[in-house]
Amino acid sequence: MTSQPPIAKRVPSERVHHGDTVVDEYAWLQNKDAPETIAYLEAENAYTEQATAHLSGLRETLFNEIKTRTRETDLSVPTRKGGFWYYTRTVEGKQYGIQCRRAVAIGEVDPPSTEDGTPLPGEEVLLDGNELAADKKFFALGTFDVSPDGRWLAYSTDFAGDERFTLRIKDLLSGEELTDEVPNTFYGSAWSADGSTLFYITVDDAWRPNRVWRHVRGTPAAADEIVFEEPDERFWVGVDLTRSEKFILIDVHSKITSEVHVIPADQPASPPRVIAPRRQGVEYSVEHHGHRFLILHNDGAEDFALAYTSVDTPGADWTPLVDHEPGTRLLQVDAFARHMVISLRQGGLTGLRVVPLDGGSPYHIEFPEPLYSVGPDANPEYDTTTFRLHYGSLVTPESVYDCDLDTGALTLRKRKEVLGGFDPERYEQHREWAVAEDGTRVPISLVCLRDTPRDGTAPLLLYGYGSYEHSMDPWFSIARLSLVDRGMVFAVAHIRGGGEMGRHWYEDGKLLAKKNTFTDFVACAEHLVKDGWTATDRLVARGGSAGGLLMGAIANMAPEAFAGIVAQVPFVDALNSILDPSLPLTVTEWEEWGNPLDDPEVYAYMKSYTPYENVADRPYPAILAMTSLNDTRVLYHEPAKWVARLRATAPGTKVLLKTEMGAGHGGPSGRYDAWKEEAFLNAWILDLVGLAS
């Protein structure tokens, strides 16, 4: 092994906030285009590759395990919309999916079978991601939107990973691309009812989606008009077409406040009309149903309630439909001609409640497993009595069901096949409860081989996130089998800051309560050791993005509790980033973390936990940091600076930095490249806990 890269040179730059001087010794790493930055990142990559060279065989083995367990040539369950079945097809040896459709046959009710993975007879290829990507290192679709009449396809592409998309329109009748082309667009689009007009979104200099545009098909982008512009830097905008195809929705939201505007889909030139003006702290979403709008809101309802209002006078009275029930977090409502389906969360698990609109009794869709995740799948048809849902657990692969809304009967349409003799009976899943410093009980979900010993000998990987009310519900992973089959326990800490236990769970892990996220995770680690699931020298933590902030914080707060830490695209320089309004997303984040520019208490609190600011000369666990050069959500320089400071301040730390030089926040875009990335970090984990042989 070669010596580790030279410590990044120090170029001090001082800033003063509330009387406290911040010396950012590694600010030069923020210059993405500087030759010395690229050289430094490439040197780190070379060092990481050499430091893990002994794992090359294991990496190849793990990659092949993922590959051989995956049906590479496969089809998704076709979804009906109008006169077509839409689906995605994958082909062995190809990185990206192929978007397809097939006309619905006369009298055909059920989706066609996809068991053998071969193209359906009469298939029409709409987009082939492999042809679009060609020889580019990165490829992603931002929007894929077929007009209501099925003729026009709006799609957008990103070839760098920076989430700046170029929007195009394709005539599905002729197969020709229109000359319409709009650069630098954001996710999301919506067609008018007749397909003559397309609404799309662009971002400001801080990468905040702030404008909705109207594009008339067949005209140059220079002629497009701004339909809506949001000047408040805390708010994002989104655009969508209702399932009924009657209204264009413009959703305006900050972290804690919402406002929705509507445009009749058959009158695309009409100005948007507000449903209800924004009120600070009030969130609501809108679903169209006949003569009314359904309103899911938290006005006086912490865990949300459901109401409705007239389409003609939406700002008038909201009539209660489903009352607030503390402890039952309402997440989403899907309206159909004769039913509505409410997605919810209760007792740490997701659920679905069906409400017949003919006066019948509401019912819950039941599942037998003690731990699982369930939610709506693609349901584009309004006039239907069939609801498609996805289901999975730590031991049950991703499954697609159709529910007969009249009877509640479930039909399994497809369960992701795991090749190579996978037997779910070999595994068992558990729910544990840790006790946090303040007495709060924190749930943990675990999966392991059946009869795994509880004597502290098993290695364990503990995953966490804990921000933005985003919940880490149980999910199945083919790549994870390579760890569990070697005797490793996998666990998820459902810590505060997420939404697993309702809205209060989120509120108790943000702003000036953010440290609860970190101490909850440490409490979960300590519980798993105390109960014999593992030992500290066999316990590895993993998290990404805001979960990477968690990883950096626990590395400083309780380094002795972990043998290793994997931090992916980690938000580890939180204070410096939130202090800089010119950086992408900073202002929109102030309602999540607080504004340290204006509030001395927030500044002091963030400074006390942000990982980069709190690196000290202490023993740290082994650390693997992974980032991407083109990431626009957590800029690459955060982990780069963090690793540089770790090397300089705690020189005994075994720390590696791996940077994807042509990708974004989600890492490599092709499925084979993503599998190689997972094999790389899993090999590092297995080596750390003595299972590399």
C-alpha positions, 0 to 999 in steps of 0.5 A, spaced: 500 500 500 502 506 498 502 512 503 496 516 504 495 522 500 498 529 502 493 533 507 490 538 503 494 545 504 491 550 508 488 556 505 485 560 511 479 564 510 476 567 516 468 569 517 465 572 523 458 570 526 455 572 532 462 574 535 465 567 533 471 566 528 470 560 523 477 558 520 475 554 514 482 551 512 480 547 506 475 552 503 480 552 496 476 545 495 470 548 494 473 550 487 470 544 483 474 547 476 481 548 480 486 543 477 488 542 484 481 540 487 481 535 481 488 532 482 486 532 490 480 528 489 483 523 484 489 522 488 484 520 494 481 515 489 487 512 487 489 511 495 482 508 496 483 503 490 490 501 493 488 501 500 482 496 498 486 492 492 486 486 497 478 486 496 478 486 489 476 479 488 471 479 494 468 485 490 467 481 484 464 476 488 459 480 491 457 483 484 456 477 481 452 475 487 447 481 485 448 479 478 446 472 478 440 473 483 437 478 479 433 477 473 436 481 468 431 481 462 425 482 465 418 487 465 415 491 470 407 489 471 404 493 465 399 499 467 393 501 464 392 508 461 387 509 456 388 504 450 395 502 452 398 498 457 405 501 459 411 498 462 418 498 463 423 492 460 430 491 462 435 487 458 441 482 460 447 486 459 444 493 458 444 498 463 438 502 463 430 501 462 426 501 456 420 504 456 414 501 452 407 500 451 402 495 448 395 497 445 389 494 450 386 488 446 379 487 446 376 485 452 382 485 456 382 486 463 388 483 466 395 486 465 398 481 460 403 476 463 410 478 464 413 472 467 418 470 461 421 477 461 420 477 453 417 483 449 410 483 449 407 482 442 405 488 439 410 492 443 411 499 441 418 502 444 417 509 447 424 510 449 430 506 450 435 509 455 441 505 453 440 508 446 439 515 449 445 514 454 450 511 448 457 511 451 456 517 456 458 515 463 451 518 466 444 518 464 437 519 468 430 521 466 427 527 469 420 527 466 416 521 462 409 524 461 405 521 455 399 526 453 392 524 455 390 522 448 396 518 448 400 521 442 405 526 445 411 524 449 414 529 453 421 527 456 427 530 459 435 527 460 441 529 464 448 526 462 452 529 468 448 528 474 447 535 476 439 534 475 439 539 469 435 536 464 433 538 457 426 537 455 424 534 448 417 532 445 416 526 441 410 524 436 408 517 438 404 516 432 410 518 427 416 516 432 419 523 430 422 528 435 419 535 434 424 541 434 421 543 441 427 543 446 428 546 452 434 546 456 435 547 464 429 544 466 427 541 473 423 534 474 416 534 473 411 536 467 403 536 465 400 536 459 393 540 457 387 536 456 388 536 448 395 535 448 397 542 445 400 545 451 405 542 456 407 545 463 414 545 465 419 547 471 425 551 471 430 553 477 433 559 479 441 560 481 440 556 487 437 550 484 430 552 487 425 550 482 421 557 482 418 558 475 412 554 471 412 555 464 407 554 458 409 551 452 405 550 446 407 544 442 410 546 436 413 553 437 420 555 439 422 555 447 423 562 446 416 563 445 414 560 452 411 564 457 411 564 465 405 561 468 407 562 475 413 565 479 415 564 486 419 569 489 420 567 496 426 563 497 424 558 502 419 555 497 419 550 491 414 549 486 411 543 482 406 541 477 402 535 475 396 533 472 390 531 476 388 523 475 381 526 473 385 530 467 381 536 469 386 540 472 393 542 472 396 543 479 401 548 481 404 546 488 408 551 492 411 549 498 416 550 503 418 545 509 412 547 513 407 551 509 403 550 502 399 553 497 396 550 491 394 553 484 389 550 479 388 551 471 383 548 468 386 542 463 381 544 458 383 552 458 391 551 458 391 559 457 387 561 463 391 564 469 392 560 475 387 560 481 389 559 488 385 554 492 387 557 499 392 562 500 398 560 504 399 561 512 405 560 515 405 553 518 399 550 514 400 544 509 395 542 505 395 538 498 389 537 493 386 531 489 380 532 484 374 528 485 368 530 481 365 537 483 370 537 489 377 538 491 379 533 497 384 537 501 389 533 506 391 538 511 394 539 518 390 546 520 389 544 527 391 537 526 398 535 527 397 528 524 393 531 518 386 530 517 381 530 510 376 535 508 373 537 501 371 544 498 367 546 492 371 546 485 367 553 484 369 556 491 375 552 493 377 558 498 370 557 502 369 552 507 372 546 508 368 540 510 371 535 514 371 528 511 376 524 515 377 527 522 384 528 525 386 522 529 392 523 534 397 517 532 395 516 525 399 520 520 395 521 514 400 521 508 396 521 501 389 521 498 388 518 492 381 519 489 377 515 484 370 515 481 367 511 486 372 510 492 378 513 495 384 510 498 388 513 504 395 512 505 397 512 512 402 511 518 400 508 524 404 504 530 411 505 526 408 501 520 404 504 513 397 502 511 392 503 506 384 505 508 379 504 502 373 509 503 367 507 498 364 513 496 357 510 495 356 509 503 359 503 504 364 501 510 371 503 510 376 498 511 384 497 511 388 492 506 391 487 511 397 484 511 400 478 515 407 480 516 409 484 523 414 488 519 412 491 512 412 497 507 406 498 503 403 504 499 400 506 492 403 504 486 401 507 479 394 508 478 393 513 472 386 511 471 380 515 474 374 511 473 376 504 476 375 499 481 382 496 481 387 499 486 395 498 484 399 497 490 406 495 492 408 491 498 415 489 501 418 487 507 425 485 510 424 478 507 419 479 502 421 481 495 418 487 492 411 485 490 405 488 486 398 487 488 391 489 485 386 490 490 379 490 488 376 496 491 369 493 492 371 487 495 378 488 498 381 482 494 388 482 493 391 479 486 398 478 486 401 481 479 408 480 480 413 479 486 420 480 484 424 474 483 430 472 486 434 467 483 439 462 486 434 458 490 432 464 495 428 462 501 425 467 505 424 461 510 431 462 512 431 469 515 427 472 520 425 479 522 424 483 528 422 489 532 426 492 537 425 498 542 431 502 544 430 507 550 433 514 548 436 519 553 430 522 555 426 516 555 423 516 548 422 509 545 425 508 539 423 502 534 429 498 530 427 493 525 432 487 524 433 482 519 438 476 520 439 468 518 434 464 522 437 462 529 442 467 529 446 467 536 444 473 541 451 472 544 454 478 541 458 474 536 454 476 530 457 483 526 451 488 525 450 493 520 446 499 522 442 504 517 439 511 519 437 517 516 432 521 521 431 528 517 425 531 513 420 526 516 422 521 511 421 514 514 426 508 513 420 503 512 422 496 511 425 494 504 428 488 501 435 488 498 438 483 493 445 486 495 443 485 502 443 478 502 450 478 501 451 480 508 446 477 511 448 470 508 455 471 511 452 471 518 451 479 518 445 482 522 442 488 518 438 493 522 434 500 521 434 505 527 427 509 526 430 515 529 427 522 530 427 527 525 424 521 520 416 520 520 416 513 522 411 514 529 407 520 526 409 528 525 411 529 532 417 524 531 419 529 525 418 535 530 422 532 535 428 531 531 429 538 527 431 545 529 433 546 536 431 538 537 436 536 532 441 532 536 435 527 538 436 524 531 444 523 533 443 520 540 437 516 538 441 512 533 447 511 539 441 509 543 439 504 538 447 501 537 447 501 545 441 497 545 443 492 540 450 491 543 446 490 550 441 485 547 447 481 544 445 482 537 452 484 536 458 487 539 462 494 538 467 491 535 463 488 530 458 494 529 458 498 523 453 504 521 451 507 514 447 513 512 447 517 506 445 525 505 442 527 511 443 520 514 451 522 512 450 528 517 448 523 522 454 519 521 459 524 522 455 527 528 455 520 531 463 519 529 464 525 534 459 523 539 460 516 540 466 514 536 467 508 541 460 505 539 462 503 532 467 499 528 466 503 522 462 508 519 460 508 511 458 516 510 455 516 503 454 523 499 454 526 507 452 533 509 458 533 514 459 541 513 452 543 515 454 549 518 458 552 513 453 550 508 447 553 511 451 560 513 451 561 505 445 563 502 448 563 495 449 555 495 444 550 492 438 549 497 440 553 503 434 558 504 429 552 503 433 548 508 432 554 514 426 551 516 429 544 517 435 546 521 434 553 523 437 560 520 444 561 523 445 567 520 440 571 524 439 567 530 445 566 535 442 560 538 441 556 532 448 558 530 451 555 537 447 549 536 449 547 529 456 549 531 456 544 537 454 538 532 456 539 525 461 534 523 466 538 520 466 543 526 467 538 531 473 533 528 478 532 534 484 529 536 481 522 538 480 515 536 475 514 530 472 508 527 474 506 520 470 511 515 469 510 508 466 517 505 463 516 498 461 522 494 460 525 487 463 531 483 456 533 480 452 532 486 447 539 487 444 537 493 450 535 498 456 538 494 462 534 493 467 539 497 463 537 504 466 530 505 472 532 501 473 537 507 471 533 512 476 527 510 482 533 509 480 535 517 480 528 519 487 526 516 490 533 519 486 533 526 486 525 527 491 522 523 491 515 526 484 515 523 483 510 517 479 514 513 478 513 505 474 518 500 471 515 494 469 520 489 464 519 483 467 524 478 461 523 473 455 522 477 450 526 482 447 525 488 444 518 487 451 515 485 452 511 478 446 511 474 447 505 470 444 498 474 451 495 473 455 500 475 450 501 481 451 494 483 459 495 483 458 501 487 454 497 492 459 491 492 465 496 493 462 498 500 459 491 502 466 488 501 469 494 505 464 492 511 465 485 510 473 486 511 472 490 517 468 485 521 472 479 519 468 476 514 472 478 507 474 471 507 
